[in-house]
């Protein structure tokens, strides 16, 4: 049976594969972090915990969501675009992606997200330049 389109609802664009690969290069270097197709876009998980989710919106804008600690959530929310706070989850924030994305900053944010979502014994294996000693 042919699929019907809902009139008036824009389709979501596919995230450029080069961006998915670039994000994957960061996240898939972490212990037990794996890529999988999501309901829309692509997500990376450690166990059953989502570390990051990249997708195109019905508004044709690309975004990636991830986890952050409370102070980082507040800071990113107040910075405004390209950062935003998700409407769901107290610790879910995101970045609008475009050709001017700061990929180094994003890699650092994704590293933090992994460390928040991963079991402690896996998170300890990740090198974090700004992590406290101890």
DADADA-V948452 format. One record per run of one state. SS is the DSSP state (~ for helix, > for strand, _ for the rest). FROM is the first residue (numbers start at 1). TO is the last residue. If there is no record, write none. Layout:
ss = <SS/SS>
from = <FROM/FROM>
to = <TO/TO>
//
This chain:
ss = <_/~/_/>/_/>/_/>/_/>/_/~/_/>/_/>/_/~/_/~/_>
from = <1/17/28/33/38/42/47/49/57/62/68/70/80/83/86/92/98/103/118/120/124>
to = <16/27/32/37/41/46/48/56/61/67/69/79/82/85/91/97/102/117/119/123/134>
//
